[in-house]
Amino acid sequence: MYLHPDGIARRIRWEGNDAGRPDWARVLDRVCELGVQVQKARRKKGTDLQRALLVEGLKAMVPALERTATDGQVLGLEADVLNHLRPGILAQARQLAALA
């Protein structure tokens, strides 16, 4: 983690914190479960979340992540920040690409 120049730490945390390495299959499963719960609570018959469409949306981010890892400086990232973040960016891209 890098400290923001204003001194404010930037990091997102959520239930089931996974140290910044989300298990995307688990995330998708949970999102779909919550969608069903919301429909039941509202007692409305709606369209279930389509896991395949969610997977497609996450996979669509892979090229942008790879480009950021490769061309981050051109995109405005400082070299030391990019060098620090590159392994994690590429790991996320690999995880998303492997989703089924």
N, CA, C and O atoms as CSV, one atom per row, in Angstrom:
chain,resi,resn,atom,element,x,y,z
A,1,MET,N,N,0.849,-1.169,0.000
A,1,MET,CA,C,0.000,0.000,0.000
A,1,MET,C,C,0.895,1.232,0.000
A,1,MET,O,O,1.945,1.257,0.643
A,2,TYR,N,N,0.467,2.238,-0.723
A,2,TYR,CA,C,1.185,3.506,-0.767
A,2,TYR,C,C,0.394,4.548,0.004
A,2,TYR,O,O,-0.837,4.535,0.008
A,3,LEU,N,N,1.103,5.438,0.646
A,3,LEU,CA,C,0.458,6.524,1.363
A,3,LEU,C,C,0.168,7.649,0.383
A,3,LEU,O,O,1.055,8.096,-0.345
A,4,HIS,N,N,-1.059,8.094,0.369
A,4,HIS,CA,C,-1.465,9.204,-0.486
A,4,HIS,C,C,-0.753,10.469,-0.025
A,4,HIS,O,O,-0.515,10.635,1.171
A,5,PRO,N,N,-0.404,11.373,-0.955
A,5,PRO,CA,C,0.294,12.606,-0.560
A,5,PRO,C,C,-0.438,13.410,0.511
A,5,PRO,O,O,0.190,14.133,1.285
A,6,ASP,N,N,-1.757,13.286,0.558
A,6,ASP,CA,C,-2.522,13.990,1.584
A,6,ASP,C,C,-2.464,13.271,2.929
A,6,ASP,O,O,-2.989,13.767,3.926
A,7,GLY,N,N,-1.829,12.110,2.956
A,7,GLY,CA,C,-1.711,11.355,4.198
A,7,GLY,C,C,-2.890,10.447,4.475
A,7,GLY,O,O,-3.028,9.941,5.588
A,8,ILE,N,N,-3.741,10.229,3.491
A,8,ILE,CA,C,-4.921,9.392,3.674
A,8,ILE,C,C,-4.656,8.033,3.031
A,8,ILE,O,O,-4.425,7.943,1.825
A,9,ALA,N,N,-4.691,6.993,3.833
A,9,ALA,CA,C,-4.465,5.645,3.289
A,9,ALA,C,C,-5.653,5.257,2.420
A,9,ALA,O,O,-6.804,5.448,2.812
A,10,ARG,N,N,-5.376,4.716,1.251
A,10,ARG,CA,C,-6.429,4.315,0.314
A,10,ARG,C,C,-6.456,2.790,0.219
A,10,ARG,O,O,-5.526,2.173,-0.302
A,11,ARG,N,N,-7.515,2.203,0.721
A,11,ARG,CA,C,-7.659,0.757,0.606
A,11,ARG,C,C,-9.112,0.399,0.868
A,11,ARG,O,O,-9.758,0.983,1.738
A,12,ILE,N,N,-9.610,-0.545,0.127
A,12,ILE,CA,C,-10.982,-0.983,0.295
A,12,ILE,C,C,-10.970,-2.285,1.087
A,12,ILE,O,O,-10.162,-3.177,0.832
A,13,ARG,N,N,-11.876,-2.374,2.045
A,13,ARG,CA,C,-12.017,-3.607,2.823
A,13,ARG,C,C,-13.476,-4.036,2.764
A,13,ARG,O,O,-14.371,-3.196,2.674
A,14,TRP,N,N,-13.711,-5.332,2.813
A,14,TRP,CA,C,-15.065,-5.839,2.787
A,14,TRP,C,C,-15.140,-7.103,3.626
A,14,TRP,O,O,-14.128,-7.654,4.061
A,15,GLU,N,N,-16.372,-7.543,3.837
A,15,GLU,CA,C,-16.594,-8.761,4.617
A,15,GLU,C,C,-15.814,-9.910,3.989
A,15,GLU,O,O,-15.769,-10.035,2.765
A,16,GLY,N,N,-15.212,-10.732,4.805
A,16,GLY,CA,C,-14.417,-11.845,4.293
A,16,GLY,C,C,-13.127,-11.348,3.679
A,16,GLY,O,O,-12.666,-11.874,2.666
A,17,ASN,N,N,-12.538,-10.318,4.303
A,17,ASN,CA,C,-11.322,-9.706,3.773
A,17,ASN,C,C,-10.337,-10.791,3.358
A,17,ASN,O,O,-10.085,-11.739,4.101
A,18,ASP,N,N,-9.801,-10.638,2.191
A,18,ASP,CA,C,-8.934,-11.647,1.604
A,18,ASP,C,C,-7.546,-11.101,1.316
A,18,ASP,O,O,-6.865,-11.564,0.401
A,19,ALA,N,N,-7.133,-10.123,2.094
A,19,ALA,CA,C,-5.803,-9.518,1.955
A,19,ALA,C,C,-5.573,-8.942,0.561
A,19,ALA,O,O,-4.448,-8.944,0.061
A,20,GLY,N,N,-6.642,-8.451,-0.064
A,20,GLY,CA,C,-6.493,-7.828,-1.371
A,20,GLY,C,C,-6.369,-8.795,-2.527
A,20,GLY,O,O,-6.048,-8.393,-3.645
A,21,ARG,N,N,-6.623,-10.076,-2.267
A,21,ARG,CA,C,-6.533,-11.088,-3.324
A,21,ARG,C,C,-7.873,-11.827,-3.416
A,21,ARG,O,O,-8.000,-12.955,-2.940
A,22,PRO,N,N,-8.852,-11.192,-4.020
A,22,PRO,CA,C,-10.177,-11.817,-4.042
A,22,PRO,C,C,-10.209,-13.116,-4.835
A,22,PRO,O,O,-9.553,-13.259,-5.867
A,23,ASP,N,N,-10.980,-14.041,-4.327
A,23,ASP,CA,C,-11.288,-15.270,-5.054
A,23,ASP,C,C,-12.504,-14.913,-5.905
A,23,ASP,O,O,-13.636,-14.942,-5.422
A,24,TRP,N,N,-12.267,-14.578,-7.170
A,24,TRP,CA,C,-13.326,-14.037,-8.014
A,24,TRP,C,C,-14.464,-15.020,-8.213
A,24,TRP,O,O,-15.613,-14.595,-8.339
A,25,ALA,N,N,-14.195,-16.302,-8.245
A,25,ALA,CA,C,-15.275,-17.284,-8.367
A,25,ALA,C,C,-16.180,-17.198,-7.140
A,25,ALA,O,O,-17.404,-17.240,-7.262
A,26,ARG,N,N,-15.578,-17.077,-5.967
A,26,ARG,CA,C,-16.354,-16.944,-4.731
A,26,ARG,C,C,-17.150,-15.642,-4.725
A,26,ARG,O,O,-18.304,-15.617,-4.298
A,27,VAL,N,N,-16.533,-14.567,-5.197
A,27,VAL,CA,C,-17.223,-13.278,-5.273
A,27,VAL,C,C,-18.453,-13.399,-6.173
A,27,VAL,O,O,-19.539,-12.948,-5.809
A,28,LEU,N,N,-18.282,-14.003,-7.338
A,28,LEU,CA,C,-19.410,-14.159,-8.260
A,28,LEU,C,C,-20.509,-15.025,-7.655
A,28,LEU,O,O,-21.693,-14.711,-7.783
A,29,ASP,N,N,-20.119,-16.112,-6.999
A,29,ASP,CA,C,-21.111,-16.972,-6.349
A,29,ASP,C,C,-21.919,-16.179,-5.333
A,29,ASP,O,O,-23.143,-16.298,-5.270
A,30,ARG,N,N,-21.232,-15.377,-4.546
A,30,ARG,CA,C,-21.909,-14.601,-3.501
A,30,ARG,C,C,-22.824,-13.536,-4.101
A,30,ARG,O,O,-23.937,-13.334,-3.616
A,31,VAL,N,N,-22.371,-12.865,-5.136
A,31,VAL,CA,C,-23.202,-11.852,-5.793
A,31,VAL,C,C,-24.483,-12.489,-6.327
A,31,VAL,O,O,-25.566,-11.925,-6.176
A,32,CYS,N,N,-24.366,-13.647,-6.942
A,32,CYS,CA,C,-25.544,-14.340,-7.463
A,32,CYS,C,C,-26.472,-14.780,-6.331
A,32,CYS,O,O,-27.692,-14.675,-6.456
A,33,GLU,N,N,-25.903,-15.272,-5.227
A,33,GLU,CA,C,-26.707,-15.649,-4.054
A,33,GLU,C,C,-27.473,-14.448,-3.523
A,33,GLU,O,O,-28.663,-14.547,-3.226
A,34,LEU,N,N,-26.796,-13.320,-3.404
A,34,LEU,CA,C,-27.444,-12.112,-2.893
A,34,LEU,C,C,-28.554,-11.642,-3.827
A,34,LEU,O,O,-29.580,-11.138,-3.372
A,35,GLY,N,N,-28.349,-11.805,-5.126
A,35,GLY,CA,C,-29.395,-11.440,-6.082
A,35,GLY,C,C,-30.663,-12.242,-5.852
A,35,GLY,O,O,-31.765,-11.696,-5.906
A,36,VAL,N,N,-30.514,-13.537,-5.596
A,36,VAL,CA,C,-31.665,-14.398,-5.312
A,36,VAL,C,C,-32.331,-13.961,-4.010
A,36,VAL,O,O,-33.558,-13.889,-3.940
A,37,GLN,N,N,-31.543,-13.669,-2.987
A,37,GLN,CA,C,-32.091,-13.232,-1.700
A,37,GLN,C,C,-32.886,-11.940,-1.842
A,37,GLN,O,O,-33.952,-11.800,-1.242
A,38,VAL,N,N,-32.385,-11.008,-2.618
A,38,VAL,CA,C,-33.083,-9.731,-2.816
A,38,VAL,C,C,-34.420,-9.970,-3.503
A,38,VAL,O,O,-35.433,-9.388,-3.115
A,39,GLN,N,N,-34.426,-10.817,-4.513
A,39,GLN,CA,C,-35.688,-11.101,-5.203
A,39,GLN,C,C,-36.701,-11.743,-4.267
A,39,GLN,O,O,-37.883,-11.399,-4.295
A,40,LYS,N,N,-36.240,-12.679,-3.435
A,40,LYS,CA,C,-37.149,-13.331,-2.490
A,40,LYS,C,C,-37.685,-12.329,-1.481
A,40,LYS,O,O,-38.873,-12.350,-1.156
A,41,ALA,N,N,-36.818,-11.450,-0.982
A,41,ALA,CA,C,-37.234,-10.458,0.007
A,41,ALA,C,C,-38.264,-9.496,-0.581
A,41,ALA,O,O,-39.162,-9.038,0.126
A,42,ARG,N,N,-38.140,-9.199,-1.840
A,42,ARG,CA,C,-39.082,-8.279,-2.499
A,42,ARG,C,C,-40.314,-9.011,-3.025
A,42,ARG,O,O,-41.269,-8.396,-3.501
A,43,ARG,N,N,-40.269,-10.329,-2.928
A,43,ARG,CA,C,-41.369,-11.182,-3.394
A,43,ARG,C,C,-41.734,-10.882,-4.845
A,43,ARG,O,O,-42.901,-10.882,-5.237
A,44,LYS,N,N,-40.710,-10.635,-5.601
A,44,LYS,CA,C,-40.914,-10.371,-7.022
A,44,LYS,C,C,-40.160,-11.418,-7.824
A,44,LYS,O,O,-39.064,-11.847,-7.463
A,45,LYS,N,N,-40.771,-11.804,-8.897
A,45,LYS,CA,C,-40.106,-12.725,-9.813
A,45,LYS,C,C,-39.395,-11.870,-10.849
A,45,LYS,O,O,-40.028,-11.183,-11.651
A,46,GLY,N,N,-38.096,-11.921,-10.819
A,46,GLY,CA,C,-37.305,-11.151,-11.771
A,46,GLY,C,C,-36.329,-12.064,-12.473
A,46,GLY,O,O,-36.356,-13.284,-12.312
A,47,THR,N,N,-35.496,-11.466,-13.227
A,47,THR,CA,C,-34.467,-12.225,-13.922
A,47,THR,C,C,-33.303,-12.461,-12.980
A,47,THR,O,O,-32.770,-11.522,-12.390
A,48,ASP,N,N,-32.912,-13.720,-12.840
A,48,ASP,CA,C,-31.746,-14.031,-12.012
A,48,ASP,C,C,-30.501,-13.418,-12.634
A,48,ASP,O,O,-30.401,-13.262,-13.851
A,49,LEU,N,N,-29.562,-13.077,-11.771
A,49,LEU,CA,C,-28.278,-12.608,-12.284
A,49,LEU,C,C,-27.651,-13.728,-13.099
A,49,LEU,O,O,-27.644,-14.885,-12.681
A,50,GLN,N,N,-27.143,-13.386,-14.224
A,50,GLN,CA,C,-26.519,-14.369,-15.099
A,50,GLN,C,C,-25.027,-14.402,-14.820
A,50,GLN,O,O,-24.293,-13.494,-15.208
A,51,ARG,N,N,-24.586,-15.453,-14.146
A,51,ARG,CA,C,-23.177,-15.569,-13.768
A,51,ARG,C,C,-22.265,-15.457,-14.988
A,51,ARG,O,O,-21.208,-14.829,-14.924
A,52,ALA,N,N,-22.674,-16.063,-16.085
A,52,ALA,CA,C,-21.844,-16.028,-17.297
A,52,ALA,C,C,-21.627,-14.592,-17.776
A,52,ALA,O,O,-20.541,-14.254,-18.246
A,53,LEU,N,N,-22.648,-13.751,-17.660
A,53,LEU,CA,C,-22.499,-12.350,-18.061
A,53,LEU,C,C,-21.573,-11.599,-17.109
A,53,LEU,O,O,-20.807,-10.736,-17.536
A,54,LEU,N,N,-21.644,-11.926,-15.830
A,54,LEU,CA,C,-20.732,-11.304,-14.864
A,54,LEU,C,C,-19.294,-11.722,-15.153
A,54,LEU,O,O,-18.381,-10.898,-15.099
A,55,VAL,N,N,-19.097,-12.995,-15.458
A,55,VAL,CA,C,-17.759,-13.488,-15.819
A,55,VAL,C,C,-17.258,-12.744,-17.051
A,55,VAL,O,O,-16.109,-12.303,-17.095
A,56,GLU,N,N,-18.117,-12.609,-18.042
A,56,GLU,CA,C,-17.741,-11.902,-19.271
A,56,GLU,C,C,-17.322,-10.462,-18.965
A,56,GLU,O,O,-16.346,-9.962,-19.525
A,57,GLY,N,N,-18.060,-9.806,-18.079
A,57,GLY,CA,C,-17.722,-8.435,-17.708
A,57,GLY,C,C,-16.383,-8.334,-17.006
A,57,GLY,O,O,-15.604,-7.422,-17.280
A,58,LEU,N,N,-16.109,-9.267,-16.102
A,58,LEU,CA,C,-14.813,-9.253,-15.419
A,58,LEU,C,C,-13.678,-9.562,-16.388
A,58,LEU,O,O,-12.619,-8.937,-16.335
A,59,LYS,N,N,-13.905,-10.525,-17.270
A,59,LYS,CA,C,-12.865,-10.864,-18.246
A,59,LYS,C,C,-12.585,-9.703,-19.198
A,59,LYS,O,O,-11.474,-9.575,-19.714
A,60,ALA,N,N,-13.578,-8.870,-19.428
A,60,ALA,CA,C,-13.393,-7.715,-20.312
A,60,ALA,C,C,-12.380,-6.723,-19.741
A,60,ALA,O,O,-11.854,-5.882,-20.471
A,61,MET,N,N,-12.108,-6.818,-18.445
A,61,MET,CA,C,-11.137,-5.919,-17.812
A,61,MET,C,C,-9.693,-6.361,-18.031
A,61,MET,O,O,-8.771,-5.576,-17.811
A,62,VAL,N,N,-9.483,-7.598,-18.458
A,62,VAL,CA,C,-8.128,-8.145,-18.597
A,62,VAL,C,C,-7.241,-7.304,-19.514
A,62,VAL,O,O,-6.126,-6.970,-19.113
A,63,PRO,N,N,-7.676,-6.944,-20.719
A,63,PRO,CA,C,-6.793,-6.141,-21.575
A,63,PRO,C,C,-6.393,-4.803,-20.949
A,63,PRO,O,O,-5.251,-4.368,-21.095
A,64,ALA,N,N,-7.317,-4.158,-20.260
A,64,ALA,CA,C,-6.992,-2.879,-19.618
A,64,ALA,C,C,-5.979,-3.074,-18.494
A,64,ALA,O,O,-5.078,-2.251,-18.327
A,65,LEU,N,N,-6.113,-4.142,-17.729
A,65,LEU,CA,C,-5.142,-4.420,-16.670
A,65,LEU,C,C,-3.770,-4.711,-17.258
A,65,LEU,O,O,-2.757,-4.222,-16.760
A,66,GLU,N,N,-3.742,-5.507,-18.315
A,66,GLU,CA,C,-2.458,-5.822,-18.952
A,66,GLU,C,C,-1.819,-4.564,-19.537
A,66,GLU,O,O,-0.605,-4.380,-19.448
A,67,ARG,N,N,-2.636,-3.706,-20.134
A,67,ARG,CA,C,-2.095,-2.461,-20.693
A,67,ARG,C,C,-1.562,-1.576,-19.573
A,67,ARG,O,O,-0.505,-0.964,-19.723
A,68,THR,N,N,-2.269,-1.500,-18.464
A,68,THR,CA,C,-1.805,-0.697,-17.336
A,68,THR,C,C,-0.467,-1.217,-16.835
A,68,THR,O,O,0.437,-0.431,-16.551
A,69,ALA,N,N,-0.332,-2.536,-16.725
A,69,ALA,CA,C,0.930,-3.125,-16.257
A,69,ALA,C,C,2.067,-2.846,-17.228
A,69,ALA,O,O,3.208,-2.648,-16.812
A,70,THR,N,N,1.761,-2.829,-18.511
A,70,THR,CA,C,2.786,-2.617,-19.533
A,70,THR,C,C,3.089,-1.139,-19.758
A,70,THR,O,O,4.252,-0.741,-19.821
A,71,ASP,N,N,2.044,-0.335,-19.878
A,71,ASP,CA,C,2.189,1.070,-20.272
A,71,ASP,C,C,1.778,2.042,-19.172
A,71,ASP,O,O,1.367,3.166,-19.459
A,72,GLY,N,N,1.885,1.625,-17.939
A,72,GLY,CA,C,1.434,2.455,-16.828
A,72,GLY,C,C,2.048,3.837,-16.788
A,72,GLY,O,O,1.364,4.807,-16.462
A,73,GLN,N,N,3.320,3.944,-17.111
A,73,GLN,CA,C,3.972,5.258,-17.086
A,73,GLN,C,C,3.367,6.177,-18.138
A,73,GLN,O,O,3.145,7.359,-17.877
A,74,VAL,N,N,3.103,5.649,-19.306
A,74,VAL,CA,C,2.468,6.444,-20.363
A,74,VAL,C,C,1.079,6.896,-19.912
A,74,VAL,O,O,0.606,7.964,-20.303
A,75,LEU,N,N,0.437,6.078,-19.093
A,75,LEU,CA,C,-0.894,6.395,-18.585
A,75,LEU,C,C,-0.857,7.320,-17.372
A,75,LEU,O,O,-1.906,7.718,-16.866
A,76,GLY,N,N,0.347,7.665,-16.900
A,76,GLY,CA,C,0.468,8.633,-15.820
A,76,GLY,C,C,0.927,8.096,-14.482
A,76,GLY,O,O,1.028,8.859,-13.522
A,77,LEU,N,N,1.211,6.798,-14.387
A,77,LEU,CA,C,1.711,6.258,-13.121
A,77,LEU,C,C,3.204,6.554,-12.978
A,77,LEU,O,O,3.962,6.484,-13.945
A,78,GLU,N,N,3.601,6.880,-11.772
A,78,GLU,CA,C,5.028,7.070,-11.512
A,78,GLU,C,C,5.718,5.709,-11.568
A,78,GLU,O,O,5.125,4.690,-11.216
A,79,ALA,N,N,6.970,5.702,-12.012
A,79,ALA,CA,C,7.706,4.448,-12.222
A,79,ALA,C,C,7.760,3.590,-10.965
A,79,ALA,O,O,7.532,2.382,-11.039
A,80,ASP,N,N,8.057,4.191,-9.807
A,80,ASP,CA,C,8.169,3.376,-8.593
A,80,ASP,C,C,6.822,2.801,-8.179
A,80,ASP,O,O,6.753,1.679,-7.676
A,81,VAL,N,N,5.762,3.554,-8.383
A,81,VAL,CA,C,4.423,3.056,-8.060
A,81,VAL,C,C,4.064,1.911,-9.009
A,81,VAL,O,O,3.561,0.875,-8.574
A,82,LEU,N,N,4.323,2.099,-10.295
A,82,LEU,CA,C,4.035,1.055,-11.278
A,82,LEU,C,C,4.823,-0.216,-10.975
A,82,LEU,O,O,4.271,-1.315,-11.027
A,83,ASN,N,N,6.095,-0.073,-10.664
A,83,ASN,CA,C,6.919,-1.248,-10.349
A,83,ASN,C,C,6.390,-1.987,-9.129
A,83,ASN,O,O,6.444,-3.215,-9.063
A,84,HIS,N,N,5.880,-1.233,-8.168
A,84,HIS,CA,C,5.312,-1.836,-6.961
A,84,HIS,C,C,3.993,-2.562,-7.279
A,84,HIS,O,O,3.730,-3.644,-6.755
A,85,LEU,N,N,3.178,-1.955,-8.134
A,85,LEU,CA,C,1.847,-2.488,-8.412
A,85,LEU,C,C,1.802,-3.548,-9.513
A,85,LEU,O,O,0.885,-4.368,-9.534
A,86,ARG,N,N,2.764,-3.545,-10.418
A,86,ARG,CA,C,2.726,-4.412,-11.602
A,86,ARG,C,C,2.461,-5.887,-11.272
A,86,ARG,O,O,1.579,-6.482,-11.892
A,87,PRO,N,N,3.182,-6.504,-10.325
A,87,PRO,CA,C,2.909,-7.930,-10.058
A,87,PRO,C,C,1.455,-8.191,-9.653
A,87,PRO,O,O,0.856,-9.174,-10.090
A,88,GLY,N,N,0.900,-7.330,-8.836
A,88,GLY,CA,C,-0.491,-7.503,-8.418
A,88,GLY,C,C,-1.473,-7.285,-9.553
A,88,GLY,O,O,-2.470,-7.999,-9.665
A,89,ILE,N,N,-1.192,-6.295,-10.398
A,89,ILE,CA,C,-2.055,-6.032,-11.553
A,89,ILE,C,C,-2.069,-7.246,-12.480
A,89,ILE,O,O,-3.128,-7.683,-12.930
A,90,LEU,N,N,-0.890,-7.780,-12.757
A,90,LEU,CA,C,-0.808,-8.950,-13.641
A,90,LEU,C,C,-1.446,-10.186,-13.009
A,90,LEU,O,O,-2.059,-10.996,-13.705
A,91,ALA,N,N,-1.305,-10.329,-11.700
A,91,ALA,CA,C,-1.942,-11.461,-11.009
A,91,ALA,C,C,-3.462,-11.363,-11.122
A,91,ALA,O,O,-4.132,-12.367,-11.364
A,92,GLN,N,N,-4.011,-10.155,-10.947
A,92,GLN,CA,C,-5.459,-9.974,-11.091
A,92,GLN,C,C,-5.896,-10.288,-12.516
A,92,GLN,O,O,-6.925,-10.930,-12.725
A,93,ALA,N,N,-5.116,-9.837,-13.494
A,93,ALA,CA,C,-5.455,-10.113,-14.893
A,93,ALA,C,C,-5.489,-11.619,-15.146
A,93,ALA,O,O,-6.392,-12.113,-15.820
A,94,ARG,N,N,-4.515,-12.349,-14.611
A,94,ARG,CA,C,-4.483,-13.809,-14.791
A,94,ARG,C,C,-5.696,-14.465,-14.130
A,94,ARG,O,O,-6.315,-15.364,-14.699
A,95,GLN,N,N,-6.025,-14.006,-12.924
A,95,GLN,CA,C,-7.175,-14.586,-12.220
A,95,GLN,C,C,-8.464,-14.352,-12.997
A,95,GLN,O,O,-9.281,-15.261,-13.142
A,96,LEU,N,N,-8.641,-13.149,-13.487
A,96,LEU,CA,C,-9.863,-12.842,-14.225
A,96,LEU,C,C,-9.919,-13.625,-15.534
A,96,LEU,O,O,-10.980,-14.116,-15.920
A,97,ALA,N,N,-8.790,-13.742,-16.212
A,97,ALA,CA,C,-8.749,-14.484,-17.475
A,97,ALA,C,C,-9.095,-15.957,-17.265
A,97,ALA,O,O,-9.633,-16.600,-18.167
A,98,ALA,N,N,-8.794,-16.492,-16.092
A,98,ALA,CA,C,-9.017,-17.914,-15.809
A,98,ALA,C,C,-10.433,-18.224,-15.323
A,98,ALA,O,O,-10.777,-19.391,-15.140
A,99,LEU,N,N,-11.250,-17.205,-15.115
A,99,LEU,CA,C,-12.607,-17.443,-14.616
A,99,LEU,C,C,-13.412,-18.292,-15.588
A,99,LEU,O,O,-13.285,-18.180,-16.807
A,100,ALA,N,N,-14.243,-19.142,-15.004
A,100,ALA,CA,C,-15.126,-19.976,-15.842
A,100,ALA,C,C,-16.558,-19.808,-15.387
A,100,ALA,O,O,-17.462,-20.420,-15.956
